[in-house]
């Protein structure tokens, strides 16, 4: 196929096959593969940019990542992709008759979609790390005591809807809950203190135990870094951490040496 001068052949592959496909092509002389291209099945609608988003696209595949894998093409707007996006909108509309505001309807739709993904993963034999967390608007203003019931409402809904139907999988699969205070994530943000994290993690464990009859591992993922790793690890109701960045200032990013330092500090706690 690589020697066909009159035609280009482009393989549009799932993420899991891109690297192996590139490695397979590398075993041939360049002249034998000159008309073969490797592409991805879509890219995320936002991208990593210098001075812009540093890569906060968990579960999505930005074009920069696709390019770094060696892809030169990407299929976008395929009928199955369009069907999926329409399905998301239709799911949102299914909650339109409820007497709640638009943002709450959207949140319920997202929770429902997350549940689809959780069940799909479990049904495939994949263990799940499901993240929950409140935004600044959902937390609201006022003292921590005033915020507590609002935080609990958001997290209980996310857990109850997101974990719906998991009971039948618990004998063979693992579910870990990641707590992400969304308002605290990113460079320049201040993570919550011990009291806040302890309150939330204890609440998560109690709700999951009450609703689904298992005690989940709870990991913290909202600005976990070397400076607060020991403090977070000292919280008895926290079982681990979720790290996305190791460098929060200057050239923001993730580096193995920085992760090693965070882990070493976390262990001390």
C-alpha positions in Angstrom: 0.0 0.0 0.0 2.9 2.4 0.7 4.1 2.2 -2.8 0.9 3.3 -4.6 2.0 6.6 -6.2 -1.5 7.4 -7.3 -3.2 7.2 -3.9 -2.7 8.0 -0.2 -3.9 5.5 2.4 -4.8 7.0 5.8 -5.5 4.7 8.8 -7.8 6.6 11.3 -7.2 4.6 14.5 -8.3 4.4 18.1 -5.8 5.9 20.6 -4.7 2.5 21.7 -3.5 1.5 18.3 -1.7 4.7 17.1 1.7 4.0 18.7 1.8 0.4 17.7 0.8 1.4 14.1 3.6 3.9 14.0 6.1 1.3 15.3 4.9 -1.2 12.7 5.5 1.3 9.9 9.0 2.2 11.2 10.1 -1.3 10.4 9.8 -0.6 6.7 12.0 1.6 4.5 10.6 5.1 4.1 10.1 4.6 0.4 7.8 1.6 1.1 5.5 3.7 3.3 5.6 7.1 1.7 1.8 7.1 0.9 0.6 5.7 4.2 -0.7 8.1 6.9 -1.7 7.5 10.5 -4.6 9.5 11.9 -6.8 9.7 15.0 -10.5 9.2 15.5 -11.3 12.8 16.4 -9.6 15.5 18.5 -11.0 17.6 21.5 -12.5 20.9 20.6 -9.9 22.8 22.7 -6.1 22.5 22.5 -2.9 23.0 24.4 -1.4 26.5 23.7 1.6 28.3 24.9 0.3 31.0 27.3 -3.1 29.4 27.2 -4.5 26.1 28.5 -1.6 24.0 29.8 -3.4 20.8 29.1 -6.4 20.5 31.5 -8.2 18.1 29.2 -8.6 14.9 31.3 -10.3 12.1 29.3 -10.2 14.2 26.1 -7.6 14.2 23.3 -6.3 17.6 22.2 -4.9 18.0 18.8 -1.4 18.7 20.2 -1.4 15.2 21.8 -2.5 13.7 18.5 0.3 15.4 16.6 2.9 14.3 19.2 1.8 10.7 18.6 2.8 11.2 15.0 -0.7 11.6 13.5 -1.1 13.7 10.4 -4.8 13.3 10.0 -7.9 13.2 12.2 -11.5 12.3 11.4 -13.9 15.0 12.7 -17.7 15.2 12.4 -18.2 11.5 11.6 -21.9 10.4 11.8 -21.2 8.4 15.0 -19.6 11.5 16.6 -22.6 13.6 15.7 -24.9 11.0 17.0 -23.1 11.0 20.3 -23.2 14.8 20.7 -26.9 14.9 19.8 -27.5 12.2 22.4 -25.9 14.5 25.0 -28.2 17.3 24.1 -31.2 14.9 24.1 -30.2 13.6 27.6 -30.2 17.2 28.8 -33.6 17.8 27.4 -34.9 14.7 29.2 -34.6 16.6 32.4 -36.3 19.8 31.0 -39.6 19.2 32.8 -38.0 19.2 36.3 -38.5 22.3 38.4 -34.9 23.2 38.6 -32.7 25.8 36.9 -30.8 25.3 33.7 -27.4 24.7 35.4 -29.0 22.0 37.6 -30.5 20.3 34.6 -27.2 20.3 32.8 -25.5 18.9 35.9 -28.0 16.1 36.1 -27.5 15.3 32.4 -23.7 15.2 32.9 -24.1 12.9 35.9 -26.3 10.6 33.9 -23.7 10.5 31.1 -20.9 9.9 33.6 -22.9 6.9 34.9 -23.1 5.5 31.3 -19.3 5.7 31.2 -18.8 4.1 34.6 -21.1 1.1 33.7 -19.4 0.8 30.3 -16.0 0.5 31.9 -17.1 -1.9 34.6 -18.9 -4.0 32.0 -15.7 -4.2 30.1 -13.7 -5.4 33.1 -12.0 -2.0 33.7 -11.7 -0.6 37.1 -13.0 3.0 37.6 -11.7 6.1 39.2 -14.8 8.4 39.3 -14.2 12.0 40.2 -16.7 14.2 42.0 -16.4 17.8 43.2 -18.2 21.2 43.5 -17.6 24.4 41.6 -17.2 27.8 43.3 -20.8 28.7 42.4 -22.2 25.4 43.8 -20.2 25.9 47.0 -21.5 29.4 47.3 -20.5 32.2 49.7 -20.5 32.5 53.4 -18.8 30.6 56.2 -17.7 26.9 55.8 -20.7 25.9 58.1 -23.0 27.7 55.7 -21.3 26.1 52.7 -21.5 22.5 54.1 -25.1 21.6 53.1 -24.6 23.0 49.6 -21.4 20.9 49.1 -23.1 17.8 50.5 -26.1 18.3 48.1 -23.8 18.5 45.0 -21.6 15.5 46.0 -24.5 13.3 47.0 -26.2 13.9 43.7 -23.0 13.2 41.7 -22.4 10.0 43.7 -26.0 8.7 43.6 -26.4 9.3 39.9 -22.8 8.4 38.8 -22.7 5.1 40.7 -26.2 3.9 39.8 -26.2 0.2 39.0 -22.6 -0.6 40.1 -23.7 -3.1 42.8 -23.5 -6.1 40.4 -19.9 -5.4 39.5 -18.3 -4.9 43.0 -17.3 -8.5 43.4 -14.8 -8.4 40.6 -14.2 -4.7 39.9 -12.8 -1.7 41.9 -14.2 1.8 42.2 -12.2 4.6 43.6 -13.6 8.1 44.2 -11.5 11.1 43.4 -12.5 14.3 45.1 -11.7 17.4 43.1 -12.8 20.8 44.5 -13.1 22.4 41.1 -12.8 25.9 42.5 -9.3 25.0 43.8 -7.8 23.4 40.7 -5.1 25.1 38.5 -2.2 27.5 38.9 -2.7 30.3 41.3 -5.6 28.6 43.1 -5.5 27.9 46.9 -6.5 24.3 47.8 -8.7 23.7 50.8 -7.3 23.0 54.2 -7.4 19.9 56.5 -10.9 20.5 57.9 -12.5 21.0 54.5 -10.9 17.9 52.9 -11.6 15.7 55.9 -15.3 16.8 56.0 -15.8 16.0 52.3 -13.9 12.7 52.3 -15.8 11.4 55.3 -19.1 12.5 53.7 -18.2 10.7 50.5 -17.4 7.5 52.3 -20.6 7.6 54.3 -22.9 8.3 51.3 -21.3 5.5 49.2 -21.6 3.1 52.1 -25.2 4.0 52.7 -26.3 4.0 49.1 -24.2 1.3 47.6 -23.0 -0.8 50.5 -19.2 -0.6 50.0 -16.5 1.5 51.5 -14.7 3.3 48.7 -11.0 4.4 48.5 -11.1 8.2 48.3 -8.2 10.1 46.8 -7.7 13.9 46.7 -7.0 15.7 43.5 -7.4 19.4 43.8 -4.0 21.0 43.8 -2.0 18.2 45.4 1.6 19.3 45.4 4.8 19.0 47.4 3.9 21.9 49.6 0.7 20.3 50.9 1.2 16.6 50.2 2.2 15.8 53.8 -0.8 17.7 55.2 -3.2 15.9 52.9 -1.7 12.5 53.6 -2.1 13.1 57.3 -5.9 13.1 56.9 -7.1 9.7 57.9 -10.1 9.6 55.5 -7.9 10.3 52.5 -6.4 7.1 50.9 -4.2 8.6 48.1 -3.7 11.4 45.6 -4.5 12.4 42.1 -1.7 14.5 40.5 -2.1 16.3 37.2 0.7 19.0 37.6 4.0 18.9 39.4 5.0 22.5 38.5 2.4 25.2 39.2 4.4 28.4 38.5 6.6 29.5 35.6 6.7 26.8 32.9 3.6 25.0 34.2 3.7 21.3 33.6 4.2 17.7 34.7 7.6 16.1 35.2 8.6 12.6 36.6 11.1 14.1 39.1 8.4 16.4 40.5 6.0 13.6 40.9 8.7 11.6 42.8 9.1 14.5 45.2 5.3 14.7 45.8 5.1 11.0 46.4 8.1 11.1 48.9 6.5 14.0 50.7 3.0 12.3 50.7 4.5 9.1 52.3 5.8 11.2 55.2 2.3 12.0 56.1 
